[in-house]
Amino acid sequence: MTTQKQSTNVLEPSKVSRADRFTSFASADFGRPQGREEEWRFTPMRRIRPLFEADAYAGAPQIDVRGPENVIVATVSREELVDPVVLAPGDYLAALAWEKFEETTEVIIPREVELDEPVYVTVTAGPDLKAGRIVVKAETMSKGTVVILHNGPALFDETVEIEAGEGAQLSIVAVHEWDRDGVHASSHRVRAARNATLQHMIVTLGGDTVRINVDTDFTGPGADIRLNGLYFVDRGQHLEHRVFVYHSQPDCYSRVAYKGALQGKDARSVWIGDCLIGVDADNTDTYELNRNLILTEGAKADSVPNLEIENGEIEGAGHASATGRFDDEQLFYLMSRGVPPLEARRLVIRGFFAEILNSVGIPELQDRLIGQIEQELKDYDYAPDQSADSK
């Protein structure tokens, strides 16, 4: 397999182009991270280190697929593997996931087929260290939605490869509802062909430490990729999301919108949004957004948007990032009109997440996610005389 080599020039991290970042299918090519590297400096190494133990991986997670009859579902063993579908791993854990998975679950929407209901892929990962791989393909001119649900105590390293063929319309929703002590890393590698529309959404609500990378690949003009994300971080949780949008083709469109809320002592979120517009990507239109809402003292959100432009003939490019405290004025307004404090918070949070939740497009799943977020609020004591440090 081809290994993409890093530039031989040694540069300061802030001066390295995103296009020069190293990729490989071999974990040894990356070396075991120490935490000082740019790609790892925000990640709590002690907590994610159990995933680094290459010799401890064994077995595959339980994966169940439910969907319309016209969807092709297959389980492919390691021995039957021909080629990867999308891109190459971009860090040590992504490469390790590639090396250690034992079987692939494939979900294929055939050419020109339009699904009338979503496909549900349920991943159950236990406390024993495992790697897994899921491939989702929407063939030419097809249309459908695939929901990937994650649950269990989870010590799990994952590869998800997603491809929308020419003219296809594909929606992916990946929901992470791990048990409270779950440790999870995932590499989502996303590709859109000519005139394809691909909507990709990450929802992270559970787990102790979760790190998710999303990398994109445009292979033809007219492609449209939209990446949305929603996360709710409770006390002690570390939820990290990294996005890389690489515009390499002309006349393509992308939008990135991630929103998160944090509550409790040592609640920590990290969002890194990289966008690169290549020299051949004329008429690119791209924008990335991250918003974080701090509900209590003791929580921290890191947000780092990066935009690199190598082409002057573009339609538009930009990014925005903001982290702020809960708006007490909004809360006071609602309470002054007789709304109880918890209900007032629920309404404000629902409004904050509304844009992202509405993009799910599946009413029963939207209701489920809203219910989980509201349960998080109910489980926390917001009494004004209680500080996060006292819990």
ROROKOL-530300 format. One record per atom (N, C-alpha, C): x, y, z. Coordinates in steps of 0.02 Angstrom, whole numbers, plus 50000, padded with zeros to 5 digits. Layout:
N
XYZ/...
END
This chain:
391
500424994050000/500005000050000/500435006350000/500185011549971/500555017649963/500595021450029/501185023750046/501275028050104/501435035050079/501055039950103/501175046850083/501685049850131/502265051750104/502815054050146/502765061450161/502975063150220/502995070050242/503555073650206/503495080250199/504025084250170/504675083250208/505235083150172/505875082050205/506115088250242/505805093950228/505995100050264/505715099850335/506125101550383/505895101750452/505675108950467/505035109850482/504745116350494/504445116750563/504375122750588/503995123650649/503275121550637/502925118550687/502235116250677/501785121550647/501855127850668/501415133050643/501545134750570/502115132450542/502285134050473/502185128150426/501965122450451/501865116550410/501185116950377/501165115950310/500535115850275/500145109550295/499485110250299/499065104350314/499145099050260/499305101150199/499395096350144/500005091950154/500475094150197/501085090350208/501045085550266/500465085250300/500415080750357/500505073550335/500835069750376/501025062950361/500425058150365/500365053550317/499865048250319/500195041650302/499945036250332/500235029550320/499755024250347/499785018350318/499405012650343/499785008750396/500395010850411/500815007250460/500905011550523/500705009050580/500755012950641/501485014350659/501925009850642/502635010850657/502925017050623/502625018950566/502865024850530/502735031250570/502235031250613/502085037150653/502495037250717/502635031350744/502935031150810/502405032250863/502525029350920/502045029950975/502035037051002/501445040351003/501415047351026/501615048151099/501925053851114/502135055351182/501715060951214/501325064451172/500905069751198/501165076751184/501795077251163/502075083751147/501975085651074/501785080751033/501675082050962/501075086650952/501075090550898/500525095150884/499855091450880/499855085450850/499235081750842/498965079050908/499385078950960/499185075551022/499205080051083/499385086451075/499515090551134/498895092051175/498295091451146/497685092551184/497395086151215/497645080451194/497355074051214/497655071651281/497245069451328/497505066751392/497815059951380/498475059751375/498825053651354/498725047851403/498715049351468/498635043951516/497975040351506/497455044151488/496795041151481/496695037451415/497025039651363/496925036451298/497465031151283/497965030851326/498535026351314/498335018951310/497805016551344/497615009551335/497505007551263/497305012251220/497205010651150/497865009751112/498425011751142/499075011251108/499365004151112/499084999751153/499384993251166/499254988451108/499684988551058/499574984750996/499464977351008/499824974451056/499784967151067/499154965051103/498774969851129/498174968151169/497534967751127/497554969851064/496954969651023/496764962451007/496114960951014/495884954151000/495134954350986/494934951050932/494224950350917/493934956550883/493284956250870/492934961650836/492334963750877/492114969950870/491514972150906/490894968750877/490354968750913/489724966250886/489404971750845/489244970250782/488944975150737/488314972050706/487754975450717/487114973250689/486854978550642/486574976350585/486334980950533/485594979550521/485204984850522/484494984250507/484304989650457/483984987650401/483804992550351/483364989550296/483194993450246/482784991150191/483094985250154/482684981250121/482924975350088/483384976850029/483304982749999/483714984249940/484414986849957/484594986750020/485274988450041/485694982150043/486304982550019/486764976850020/487194977250083/487174972150124/487574971850186/488014965650183/488644966550198/489114960950196/489624961550252/489844955850277/490404955550324/490994952550288/491534956350284/492124954350245/492704953150292/493004947250288/493564945650332/494194949350311/494664949450356/495304952750342/495644949650280/495584943150274/495904939650218/495604941450151/494974943650151/494634945450089/494744952750069/495094956550110/495194963650097/495594964650033/495334969149990/495684970749928/496064977249936/495704982749943/496014989349950/495604993549999/495914998550029/495515003250068/495065007250022/494525009850048/494055013650008/494245021050004/494385024050062/494475031250064/495105033150104/495575036550072/496145039750104/496565034850146/497055037650179/497495033750223/497465036550294/497625032450344/497625034850413/498075040850423/497865045450467/498235051550478/498575052150545/498505047050588/498875047150651/498985040050675/499325039450730/499535032850756/498935028350769/498425030850803/497845026650820/497445024750758/497395029150709/497045027450648/497405021850611/498065022250609/498455016850578/498405010350617/498395010850683/498335004850725/497655001550715/497135005650709/496465002950695/496464999150629/496815001750580/496854998450515/497224991750521/497754991650558/498154985550565/497794980150604/497364982050651/497104977250700/496384974950688/496014978050641/495324975750631/495334968750600/494844964650620/494804957750595/494284956750541/493774961150539/493274960650487/492964967450474/492694968150414/492374974350393/491634973250383/491234977950408/490514977950393/490394982950337/490134980550281/490004984850223/489254986050216/489084992350204/488394994250190/488404997950123/488064995150073/488094997950006/487384999549982/487275005849962/486655007849930/486765007349855/486425002749821/486575001449750/486415007349705/486695007049646/486615012249595/485875013949584/485725020549587/485065023349572/484515021149620/484695018049676/484205016149726/484095021949775/483465023349791/483285028449840/482955025049900/483265025449958/482995022150017/482415026250046/481895022850068/481325026250098/481355026250174/481875023250203/481975023450275/482715022550289/482955024750348/483675024450362/483915017250373/484565016450363/484915010350383/485225011550452/485115006950498/485395007650566/485945002450576/486545004950593/487115000650608/487265001550682/487184996250722/487294996650794/487944993250812/488404997050841/489064994550862/489074993950938/489194987950962/489254986751034/489964984551050/490314988551088/491014987051104/491084986251180/491404980851201/491494979351271/492144982151299/492314980251360/492904982951394/493564979951370/493534974551330/494144971651302/494344975351239/494984976751231/495234980951177/495094977851109/494764981751065/494594979350998/494674984950947/494744982850884/494734987450828/494174985250781/493884990050746/493344988450699/493364992950638/493024990650586/493004994450523/492314993950493/492044999850473/491405000350439/491515004150374/491225001550319/491245004950255/490535006250231/490395012450213/489745014350186/489855017250117/489505014450068/489555016849999/488855018449972/488795024249942/488195025949904/488405026249831/488175021549791/488385021149722/488055026749680/488265027249618/488055032649573/487295033849575/487105040249586/486415042549583/485955039249635/486245036449687/485845033549741/485705038749794/485255036949841/485065041749893/484875037849956/485145039850014/484965036350075/485305039250136/485085036750194/485345038950259/485575032850298/486165033350329/486445027950371/486595030850439/486315027650491/486435029750561/486865024450595/487425026650624/487875022150659/487835023650733/487585018850772/487485019750844/488025015850882/488365019250928/488895016050967/488685015651040/488775009851071/488605009051141/489045003651173/489055003651240/489454998751277/489995002051318/490354998051358/490895000851400/491505003051359/491625000051301/492065002751249/492795003951269/493224999751244/493935001151236/494044999651162/493965004651120/493815003351050/494145008451003/494495005850953/494825009850901/494485008150835/494265013250798/493805012050742/494025015750678/493885012450622/493935015550556/493245015650524/493045021550499/492415022150461/492585025550395/492475021950340/492595024650273/491935025650237/491845031650210/491195033650182/491315036450112/490925034050064/491015036249995/490335037549962/490255043549935/489665045249896/489865045549823/489575041149782/489745040849712/489465046649672/489595046749608/489405052349565/488655053649569/488465059749586/487765061649589/487375058749647/487705055249693/487355052149750/487195057249803/486695055649844/486515059749902/486525055249963/487015056150006/487125051750063/487155055850127/486775053450177/486805056450244/487045051250294/487525053250335/487805048950387/487715052350455/487455048650503/487425051150572/487755045950617/488295047850649/488655043450695/488555045850766/488215041750807/488035043650875/488455039550924/488775042950971/489215039551020/488895040251089/488615034651113/488265034451178/488615029551225/489265029851226/489665025151266/489485025651340/489625020051375/489585020251448/490075025451475/489975027451537/490355033051565/491105031851565/491345025651568/492055024351571/492355022451503/491985023351449/492215021351382/492805025551358/493255022251321/493825025551289/493795023751214/493775028851172/493635027551101/494025032451057/494305029751003/494605033850950/494315031550884/494205036250839/493905034450775/494175038950720/494295035950662/494505039450602/493965038850550/493605044450537/493095044650484/493425047650422/493425043750368/493725046150306/493175046450253/493055052450228/492445054050190/492625056250120/492285053450068/492435055249998/491785056749961/491815062049920/491245063849878/491485064649806/491135061249760/491305061549689/490945067449655/491015067849590/490715073349552/489965074049566/489755080149583/489055081849594/488715077949650/489105074849693/488825071249750/488695076049808/488195074249849/488045078049909/488115073249969/488555075050015/488685070750072/488615074750136/488135072750178/488035075950243/488275071050297/488715073450339/489035069250389/488955072550457/488705068750506/488595071650572/488865067150626/489215070150673/489485066750732/489105069250794/488855064550834/488535066350898/488915062450952/489195066051001/489575062851054/489295064951121/489025060051157/488705061351222/489005057251278/489285051451262/489525046951314/490275045851311/490515041751358/491215040051361/491605044251411/492185041651430/492645045451472/493105049651429/493415046451378/493875049851333/493705047651262/493545052451219/493355051051150/493735055851105/494045053051053/494425057151004/494215054850934/493925059450894/493665057750828/493965062450776/494275059450725/494545063150669/494095062150608/493955067550572/493575067250510/493985070450455/494175066550404/494555068950347/494135068350284/494185073250239/493765073250179/494185072850115/493855070650062/494175069849997/493665071549942/493795076749903/493385078349845/493715075249784/493345071449744/493645068149686/493365070649619/492915075549621/492635078249560/492295084849572/492235089049521/491915095649529/491185094949546/490925100149580/490215100349597/490035096549659/490515093749695/490375089949756/490215094649814/489785092149859/489535096149915/489605091849978/490035093950026/490125090450089/489945095050147/489505092550191/489305096450250/489435092150312/489835094850357/490035091350417/489745094850478/489315091450514/489005094250574/489205090050634/489215093250692/489385089750753/489025092650813/488875088350861/488555090250923/488865086250980/489055089651034/489335086051092/489115089451156/488995085251207/488825087651274/489315084451322/489715088651355/490255086251397/490075087151470/490085081651507/489925081851578/490575081751619/490515082351685/491095082751729/491575076951716/492215078751708/492745073851700/492815071051630/492365072351585/492415069551517/492895073651474/493225070151427/493625073451376/493365071251308/493075075851270/492805074451204/493165078751153/493495075551105/493935079051058/493725077450987/493635082750946/493435081950877/493915085850832/494155082550781/494625085550734/494355084650663/494335090150625/494055090150558/494565092850509/494655089550452/495075092050399/494695091850333/494565097750304/494225098250239/494755100450189/494865096250139/495365097650087/495015098550020/494995104749998/494715106249932/495265105449879/495225100149840/495715098849789/495425099349718/494745100049713/494395100149649/494025106849641/493915108949579/493565115249569/492815114649581/492495120449593/491765120949597/491455116649652/491795116049708/491525111949763/491325116449821/490905113549865/490595117349920/490675113349984/490825116850039/490855113450104/490625118150159/490315115150209/490125118750270/490275114250330/490565117150382/490705113650444/490365117550500/489975114050541/489655117250599/489635112350657/490025113750709/490045109650770/489835114050829/489405111350872/489205114850932/489245110250992/489485113051048/489545109051109/489345112951170/489105109351220/488945112251286/489335108351338/489565111851391/489985108751442/489725110551511/489745105651557/489545106951626/489965102651674/490145105551730/490475101751783/491225102551784/491515100851841/492225101351851/492605096751803/493115099551771/493555095951725/493205093251664/492625095951647/492335094451581/492765097951529/492965094251476/493445097051428/493245095051357/493215099951314/493105098551243/493675101451203/493825098251147/494335100751100/494035100251030/494065105650994/493865105650923/494415108850882/494665105050833/495175107550786/494855107250717/494805112950683/494515113150616/495015115750566/495275111350523/495745113250471/495405113250403/495525118450364/495275118650296/495835120850250/495945117150196/496465118650147/496135119250078/496245124850045/496005125749976/496605125249931/496635119849890/497205118449848/497255122849787/497815122349752/497955126749694/497475125549637/497175119549632/496725118049576/495985119049594/495845121249654/495155121449679/494825128249665/494775130149601/494435136249582/493705136149604/493435141949620/492725142849636/492515139049699/492975137849744/492805134549807/492375139249850/491905136249885/491485139949934/491495135849998/491805138550051/491895134650112/491835139150173/491585136250228/491545139850291/491525134850348/491855136450404/491835132050462/491675136050524/491285132850569/491025136150628/491065131450688/491285134250745/491255130550808/491005135150862/490505132850900/490225136550956/490215132051018/490435134851074/490435131151137/490085135251191/489655131851229/489265135051281/489475132151349/489775136251391/490015134151457/489445135151507/489185129751535/488605130051580/488795131251652/489395129251673/489595129851743/490335131551748/490545133451808/491255134251821/491595127451818/492245127551802/492635121351802/492675117851735/492305120151684/492325117151618/492775121251572/493065117951522/493525121351477/493425118851406/493405123451358/493345121751287/493915124851248/494275120751210/494785123151163/494505122851093/494585128351056/494315128650988/494845131850943/495065128150892/495615130550849/495425129750776/495155134950744/495025134650672/495645136750632/495765133450576/496345135050534/496115135150461/496305140250425/496125140850354/496745142350314/496885138250264/497465139050221/497235139350148/497425144650113/497185145850045/497775146249997/497765141949946/498295141849896/498035144049828/497425146549826/497095148249763/496725154849771/496835159649726/496505166149731/495835166449695/495655161249659/495035161349620/494495157349656/494255159849712/493765156149752/493135160449761/492585156949777/491955160449790/491935163449860/492205159749908/492205162249976/492515157250024/492795159750078/493095155450129/493115159250195/492975155750248/493005159050313/492915154150370/493005156650431/492895152450490/492715156850549/492385153750597/492185157350658/492205152550716/492415155150774/492455151150834/492285155550894/491875152850939/491695156650998/491545151951056/491765153951115/491625150351177/491375155351228/490795153951256/490505158751303/490125155451359/489995159251411/489615156851468/488875156651451/488515152851491/487785152751486/487505159851495/487045161751453/486775168551454/486265169251511/486485172351566/486045173151624/485445177651608/485535182251561/484975186651543/484405182751510/484585178051467/484065173851437/483705169851491/484095167151537/483805163251591/483345167551634/483575173551651/483165178051691/482515179951655/482575181151590/481975182951551/481445177551556/481655171351547/481175165851549/480895164851619/481335165151670/481105164051739/480635169651762/480765175851737/480325181451756/479625180651729/479555176151680/478895174751652/478615168051676/478875165751732/478595159951765/478865153251744/479395153251703/479685146851682/480165144451737/480095138351762/480545135751814/481275135551789/481755136151835/482465136651814/482695130951769/482535124651787/482765119051746/482445119251677/481805120851674/481455121351610/481745127051568/481935132551601/482235138151565/482905136151534/483315132551573/483945130151545/483825125351487/483335121051494/483185116351441/483005120051376/482615125351381/482405129051322/482995132651289/483445135451331/484025138951303/484495133951268/484605128151300/485045123151269/484745120451205/484085119251206/483765116751145/483835121851088/483765128251105/483855133351054/484565133651027/485055132651072/485765132751052/485915127151003/485635121251016/485775115350974/485295114650915/484785118950910/484245117850862/484485116850791/484945121150768/485185120750699/485495113850684/485905111450731/486245105050720/485745099350724/485315099450775/484825094050783/484355093550723/484155099150696/483705099050639/484025096050577/484695096250573/485035093350515/485035085650517/484855082650574/484815075350577/484305072650528/483725075850525/483225074050476/482825067750491/482915064850551/482555058850572/482205060550637/481545061850636/481205064350696/481305060050758/481265053350751/481325049150811/482025049550840/482545050350797/483225050950822/483335057850854/483055063050824/483095069650853/482795069750923/482205066750931/481885066550997/482305062751047/482615057351025/483045053351069/483645057451093/483955061151048/484545065151066/484345070851112/483795074151098/483565079551142/483425076751212/483115070851215/482975067851279/483605066451319/484125064151286/484755062751321/485085069151346/485065074351305/485355080651328/484975083451387/484315083051385/483915085451441/484025081351504/484155074951496/484305070751554/484965072851585/485465074651544/486095077251569/485975083351613/485535087751591/485385093751630/485055092151696/484595087251695/484235085351756/484705082251807/485235078851783/485685075351828/486175079951863/486175086351845/486665090951873/486325096051918/486635097751974/486365102652021/486605109552002/486145113851979/486335120551957/486205125852011/486105123752073/485975128552126/486525133752128/486365140152132/486875145452127/487385145352182/487235142352239/487725142152293/488165136052291/488095132052235/488505126152227/489005127352172/489645127152186/490155127852135/490355121052110/490645120952048/490875114552021/491415111552064/491815115852097/492365113152136/492135109452198/491505110552219/491265107452280/490975100552268/490955098452204/490625092052188/491125086352190/
END
